[in-house]
Amino acid sequence: MSLTLKGLHHVSALTARAPENFKFYTEVLGLRLIKKTVNQDDVSVYHLFYGDEVGNPGTEVTFFEIPNAGRNRDGNNSISALSLRVPDDKSLEYWTQRFEQFQVEHDEITDRGGRQTLSFRDHEGQRLILVSDEHNQGVAGGKPWAKSPVPAAYSILGLGPVHLTVETAESSAKVLVDLLGFRRKGSYPSPVVGQPDVIVFETGEGGSGSEIHLEERKDLPQERLGRGGVHHVAFRVDNADELKQWIERIGSYQLPNSGFVDRFYFRSLYFREPSGILFELATDGPGFATDEDIEHLGESLALPPFLEAKREQIEAHLKPLDTRQQA
């Protein structure tokens, strides 16, 4: 297949409290708030983007705010965890100490598919995994933000493997390989005794910044999405012309999809794989400096041009988000 996805683009999750979310991801994890905007499908709530120094594709973790959302009920047919890359094994020791300092729920450092990892949860139960880049090769990581409270030697470099948990792995694997062009890289034992091995798929240049880890679990109920849950995962497409080719390809598989969607900072396509997990294909550009100076990303409410006329009305319905740290 001539079309090739370049790797992971971003992952979008849900939060019930944007100010607390901002505090955790900037002050504890040391990510930069690169865009403070609104959900384009519901402008009464925030859509927050975190990433490296400029929000390079492959470094972005985003959150839709849904006030009063119930807690996520973990289960099947879900994006069950997202990973964040750190420079090396030593970094995980630093993060263990940092999590103790900030009273962040975490597990012990453990091997996962040949890499050292550290699982933890944020204040809303979001499942995250720090993964060491010590022996990683493939898609390059991002560049740490100079003003991060975390030293650059230990800083988060971007997205690592995204974990999918499904009732039947075969149909999801078929879409990953036959439709999206992923390659089966290998497998490793499930963290749950008696369950099938977790299958590793990669795309583009490979490495943790390109991987999907697929886990089959027939013993779980269906996930009920809420705060602390993941809404969708997006994969990198080079440009809009290539995205249009992907739209034709996905349409030829008779999978319902969104068609071309302009998100201003990138162009997108959405569709659900057989287990119901939402996939997005997103272009690398135009990028987050389109409407803000790089030095001041995330400091003010950014709105795409088609919402600018409603700025006063939109701002009136948003609770203040403390961004003094970004100044």
C-alpha positions in Angstrom: 0.0 0.0 0.0 1.4 3.4 -1.0 -0.3 5.2 1.8 1.6 5.0 5.1 0.6 6.5 8.5 3.6 8.2 10.1 2.9 7.3 13.7 0.7 8.5 16.6 -0.6 12.1 16.3 -2.5 12.7 19.5 -4.8 11.1 22.0 -8.0 12.8 23.3 -9.4 12.1 26.7 -12.2 13.4 29.0 -11.9 15.5 32.1 -14.7 16.9 34.4 -12.6 19.7 35.8 -10.4 21.7 33.4 -8.5 23.8 36.1 -7.4 20.7 38.0 -6.5 19.0 34.7 -4.4 22.0 33.8 -2.6 21.9 37.1 -1.8 18.2 37.0 -0.5 18.1 33.4 1.6 21.2 33.6 2.8 21.3 37.2 3.1 17.5 37.9 3.9 16.1 34.4 5.6 19.3 33.2 3.9 19.4 29.8 3.2 22.7 28.1 -0.4 23.9 27.5 0.0 24.6 23.8 -3.6 25.5 23.1 -6.5 26.6 25.2 -9.6 26.5 23.0 -13.1 25.0 23.0 -14.7 21.8 21.9 -15.8 22.8 18.3 -18.8 20.5 18.7 -19.8 22.1 22.1 -18.3 25.6 22.5 -19.5 25.8 26.2 -16.6 23.7 27.4 -12.8 23.7 27.0 -10.6 21.6 24.8 -7.1 21.7 26.2 -4.0 20.6 24.3 -0.7 19.6 26.0 2.5 18.7 24.3 6.2 19.5 23.8 7.6 23.0 23.3 5.5 23.7 20.2 3.0 20.8 20.2 4.7 18.7 17.5 2.6 15.9 16.1 3.1 12.8 18.2 3.5 14.7 21.5 -0.1 15.9 22.0 -2.5 14.8 24.8 -5.8 16.6 24.6 -8.8 16.8 26.9 -12.4 17.6 26.3 -14.0 19.1 29.4 -17.4 17.5 30.4 -18.4 19.1 33.7 -20.1 16.6 36.1 -19.1 13.6 34.0 -19.3 10.3 35.9 -16.1 8.4 36.4 -15.0 6.1 33.5 -16.1 2.5 34.0 -13.0 0.6 32.7 -13.7 -2.3 30.4 -13.6 -3.8 26.9 -13.6 -2.1 23.5 -11.7 0.8 24.7 -8.5 2.8 24.6 -7.4 1.4 28.0 -4.2 3.3 28.5 -2.0 5.8 26.8 1.8 6.0 27.1 4.2 8.9 27.5 7.9 8.6 26.4 10.7 9.5 28.7 14.4 9.6 27.7 15.8 6.5 29.5 15.4 4.0 32.3 16.9 6.4 34.9 14.1 8.8 34.2 11.6 6.3 35.6 13.4 6.4 38.9 13.1 10.2 38.9 9.4 9.9 38.1 8.8 7.4 40.9 10.2 9.9 43.4 8.2 12.7 41.8 4.9 10.7 42.0 5.6 10.0 45.7 6.2 13.7 46.2 2.9 14.7 44.6 1.0 11.7 45.9 0.2 10.3 42.5 -1.1 6.7 42.4 1.5 4.5 40.6 2.8 1.0 40.3 6.3 -0.4 40.3 8.7 -0.1 37.4 8.2 -3.1 35.2 9.2 -4.6 31.8 6.5 -4.3 29.2 7.3 -5.7 25.7 11.1 -5.2 26.2 10.9 -1.7 27.6 11.0 -0.4 31.2 7.7 1.2 32.1 5.9 2.9 35.0 2.1 2.9 35.2 0.2 5.6 37.0 -3.1 7.4 37.2 -4.0 11.0 37.2 -6.4 12.7 39.7 -9.4 11.5 37.8 -8.2 7.9 37.3 -6.8 8.4 33.8 -4.6 5.3 33.0 -1.1 6.3 31.9 2.2 4.6 31.4 5.6 6.2 31.3 7.8 4.2 28.8 11.6 4.4 28.6 13.2 5.3 25.3 16.5 3.7 26.4 16.6 1.2 23.6 13.9 2.7 21.4 14.4 3.3 17.7 12.0 4.8 15.1 9.7 7.8 15.2 11.6 10.7 16.9 10.3 12.2 20.1 9.6 15.8 20.7 11.6 18.6 22.4 10.9 19.4 26.1 9.6 22.8 26.9 12.4 25.0 28.4 10.0 26.4 31.1 8.9 23.0 32.3 9.2 22.3 36.0 10.6 18.9 35.1 14.4 18.8 34.2 15.0 18.2 30.5 17.0 15.0 31.3 13.8 13.4 32.5 11.1 15.2 30.6 8.2 13.6 28.7 9.1 13.5 25.0 5.7 12.6 23.5 3.3 9.8 23.0 4.3 6.1 23.4 2.3 3.0 22.7 -1.5 3.3 22.8 -3.3 0.3 24.4 -6.5 -1.0 23.1 -8.5 -3.6 25.0 -11.1 -5.5 22.9 -13.3 -8.6 23.2 -12.1 -10.0 19.9 -8.6 -9.0 18.7 -8.9 -10.5 15.2 -11.3 -8.0 13.7 -9.4 -5.0 15.2 -6.0 -6.4 14.0 -7.4 -6.8 10.5 -8.3 -3.1 10.3 -4.9 -2.1 11.7 -3.0 -4.3 9.1 -5.2 -4.6 6.0 -6.7 -1.1 6.0 -4.3 1.2 7.9 -1.1 -0.6 6.9 0.3 -1.4 10.4 2.8 -4.2 10.7 2.7 -6.9 13.4 5.9 -6.4 15.4 5.5 -9.1 18.1 3.8 -9.7 21.3 4.4 -10.0 25.1 2.6 -11.6 28.0 -0.6 -10.1 29.3 -0.4 -8.4 32.7 -3.3 -10.6 33.6 -2.5 -14.3 34.2 -4.4 -16.6 31.8 -5.1 -14.0 29.2 -3.8 -14.0 25.6 -0.6 -12.2 24.8 -0.7 -8.5 24.0 0.0 -8.0 20.3 2.2 -5.1 19.2 1.6 -3.3 15.9 3.7 -0.5 14.4 3.6 1.9 11.4 5.9 4.4 9.7 9.4 4.4 11.0 8.3 2.2 13.9 9.3 2.5 17.5 7.1 3.4 20.5 5.9 6.6 18.9 4.1 4.5 16.3 2.8 1.6 18.2 -0.6 0.1 19.1 -0.7 -2.6 21.7 -3.8 -4.8 21.3 -5.1 -6.8 24.2 -7.9 -9.3 24.0 -10.0 -9.7 27.1 -13.2 -11.8 27.1 -13.6 -11.4 30.8 -14.5 -7.7 30.9 -17.7 -5.8 30.6 -18.2 -3.0 28.0 -16.4 0.2 29.0 -18.6 3.2 29.9 -16.8 6.3 28.9 -16.5 9.1 31.5 -14.0 11.3 33.2 -10.6 9.6 33.2 -11.4 7.8 29.9 -10.0 8.1 26.5 -12.2 9.4 23.7 -10.1 8.6 20.6 -6.6 8.1 19.2 -5.3 9.9 16.1 -2.7 8.8 13.6 -0.4 11.1 11.6 -1.0 11.8 7.9 1.5 14.0 6.1 -0.9 16.5 4.5 -4.5 17.2 3.3 -4.0 15.7 -0.1 -2.9 12.4 1.5 -5.9 12.6 3.9 -8.3 12.8 1.0 -6.7 9.6 -0.4 -7.3 7.9 3.0 -10.9 9.0 2.9 -11.3 7.2 -0.4 -9.6 4.2 0.9 -11.7 3.9 4.1 -14.8 4.5 2.1 -13.9 1.6 -0.2 -14.0 -0.6 2.9 -17.5 0.5 3.5 -16.7 1.9 6.9 -18.9 4.8 7.9 -16.7 7.9 8.4 -16.8 11.6 9.0 -15.3 12.6 5.7 -12.9 15.6 5.6 -13.1 17.7 8.8 -11.2 21.0 9.2 -10.0 21.4 12.8 -8.1 24.6 11.9 -4.8 23.3 13.5 -5.0 20.1 11.5 -7.4 18.4 9.1 -9.1 15.2 10.1 -11.1 12.1 9.3 -12.9 10.0 11.9 -14.2 6.4 11.8 -14.8 3.5 14.2 -13.0 0.2 14.0 -15.0 -3.0 14.5 -14.9 -2.9 18.3 -16.3 0.6 18.3 -13.1 2.4 19.2 -12.9 5.8 17.5 -9.9 6.4 15.3 -8.8 9.7 13.7 -6.4 10.4 10.9 -4.9 13.9 11.3 -2.5 16.0 9.2 0.8 17.2 10.6 -0.1 20.8 9.8 -0.9 23.7 9.8 0.1 23.5 13.5 -0.6 25.3 16.8 1.4 28.5 16.0 -1.1 29.3 13.2 -3.0 31.9 15.4 -0.5 32.5 18.3 3.1 33.3 18.8 5.2 30.3 19.8 6.4 32.0 22.9 2.8 32.6 24.1 1.0 29.4 23.1 -1.9 28.5 25.5 -1.9 31.8 27.4 -5.2 33.1 25.8 -8.4 31.5 24.6 -7.8 30.6 21.0 -10.7 30.3 18.6 -10.8 29.2 15.0 -11.9 32.0 12.6 -15.4 30.5 12.2 -16.0 30.9 16.0 -14.3 34.3 16.5 -17.5 36.3 16.0 -19.0 34.4 19.1 -15.9 35.1 21.3 -17.7 37.3 23.9 -20.6 34.8 24.2 -18.2 31.8 24.4 -15.9 33.4 27.0 -18.9 34.3 29.2 -19.7 30.6 29.7 -16.2 29.4 30.4 -14.8 29.3 33.9 -11.4 30.9 34.3 -8.4 28.6 33.7 -5.3 29.6 35.6 -2.5 30.1 33.1 -0.2 32.3 35.2 2.4 29.5 34.9 2.5 30.0 31.2 3.4 33.7 31.4 
